[in-house]
Amino acid sequence: MSIVHEVVSSGIPYLGICLGLQILVKAMGGKVIKSPTKEIGFIDPEGNYFTVELTDEGKRDQLFEGFPHTFEVFHLHGETVELTGDMKLLGVGKFCRNQIVKIGSNAYGIQGHIELTPEMFKTWINEDPDLLQLDKEDLTSSYDKIKVKYTQLGRQLFKNFLKVAGFLR
């Protein structure tokens, strides 16, 4: 964790996903705690897709340029984070509130797996203990319904992060 603290304190761009969000928040003084709702897969406890809604600040942040204000997300976690006063909340969820966090000008953490690719999905549903407890056909059907849009959002996010990091204009 000290390396993440060093990176962020030095102004080096950081993008952490899932555990990467939790490490970022903990390294910078926040807490990782058990989530009131374990979020696994695409479908929430009410039978809808898990979604993240951008806060007003999130809507204005360059990392989310070209994003809808609310979007579906794949989850695989049982923890959440508690933020400090200097951490900005950019996206919220219904069951696990703190979904997207920004620290400083260029350190971000995202709870959901926006980086999910078809190859990763196939591997995870066949190997992850939490996903093995879910119906594989339901998981696959849920993914197939949003795969194209989800992949586009993932690519947009990484493109935007490369801009934030100064690698693209």
N, C-alpha and C positions, 0 to 999 in steps of 0.2 A: 503494500500500500504506500510505502514511502516514495516509491518511484512515481506513482500517479500523483502524489502531492507535489513532488518536484516538477513533474511535467506541467501540471496546471499552474503552479506558482511561477514557472518560467515563461508562461504565455504560449507554450507549445500547444497547437490544436489537439483536442482529444475528443473521440467519439466512442462511448462505451455502450454496449447493448446488453441488456438483461443483467448478468453478473457484472458487466462493465459499468453499468449505471450504479449498481450497489457499491462496487469498489470505489467509484468516483465520489459518491456521497460520503461514504465512511472515511475515505482518505482526507476529505476536506472538512470533517468535523460533524457530519450528520450521523444518523444511525440506520442500521438495517434491522428490521423487526419482522416477526411473522405477520403475514398478511391476513386480514380477516377472512378473505376468500382466496383459496388457491386457484390461480388462473392457469388452465391447461387447455391447449388447442385453440380452436377458433370460436367455439360456441360457449356463451356464458351460462350461468345457472338458470336464466330465464328463457333459454332457447334461442337467443339472438347472437349475432356475431359480437365478439368483444370489439369495442370501439375506443378510440382515443379522440377527445375533443380538444382542439387547440385553445388555449387561453387567449385573451386579447393580445398579450405580449407574444405568445407563440405564433399568432396569425401575422404579426409584423416581423418576426425573426427571419433572417435570410436563409436559415436552414430549412424552412418550410415554404419557401417560394415555390409556387406551382402546386401546392397541396390543397385538397379540400379542407374545410374547417373541422370535419369529422371524418375519420377513416377507420376501416377494419384493421385488426391486428391479431397476429398469432402469439399466444402466450405459452410460457413453460416455466412458471415460477410459483413459489409459495411464500415469498418474502416481499416486503415493500420497504420504502425508505422514509425516514423522517428528516426533513430539511432544516437547515439553519436559516437565519434571517437574511443572509446574503445570497442564498440560492434562489434562482428564479424558476418558478413552475410554468412550463410552456405547454404542457398537455396533461389532461386529466382523464381518468376512467371512472366508470360507475362503481366498480367493486374494489378496485385498488386505485385510489385517487392519484397518487404521484407517479405519473407515467413518463413524463419528459421533463428533464431538469437541465438548466443552464447555469454554469458557474463562470464568472468572469465574462470575457468577450468571446471565447471560442472553445469552451469545454462543455460537452453535451453528454447526457446519459438518457437512453431510451429503454424503457422496461420491456416493451414488446419486440418480437423478432422481425423487424422490418427487412432484415437482410436475407430472409428465407428464400431459398432457391428450390426448384423442383428436386434437385439431387439431395439437398439437405433434408427436405421434407420426407423423401422416401427413406433415407437412412434413419431419421429420427423416429418415424412411426413404426419402424421395425426393430428399434433398439432401445429407445428411452423407456424406462420403467413406468413413468406416469402416462405416457402416450399409449403404451401397450395395454393399459387398463380401459382405454376408450375403443369404440368400434372403428376399425380401420376404414371400412367403407364410408361411414359418416364423415370421418376426417378427410378422406380423399374427395368426397363429394363437396364438402365445404370449401376445400382448397380449390378444386376445379372451377367453382362458381366465381371466384375472385382472383384467380391466378394471374391473369393478364394485367389487370389493374394493379394488383399487389406488387407484381414484378416492376411495373412502371414506377410506382411510388418508391420502391426500394432504390431503383436506379437514380431517380430524381433526388432522393435524400443524399446519396453518396456524391452525386454531381454537385449538389449545393454545399456539402461539407468540403469538397475540394476547393470550391470558391472561398468559403470561410477561411480555409487554411492557406489561401493565397496561391494555389496551384493552377486554378482556372480563372478566367475573367468572364 
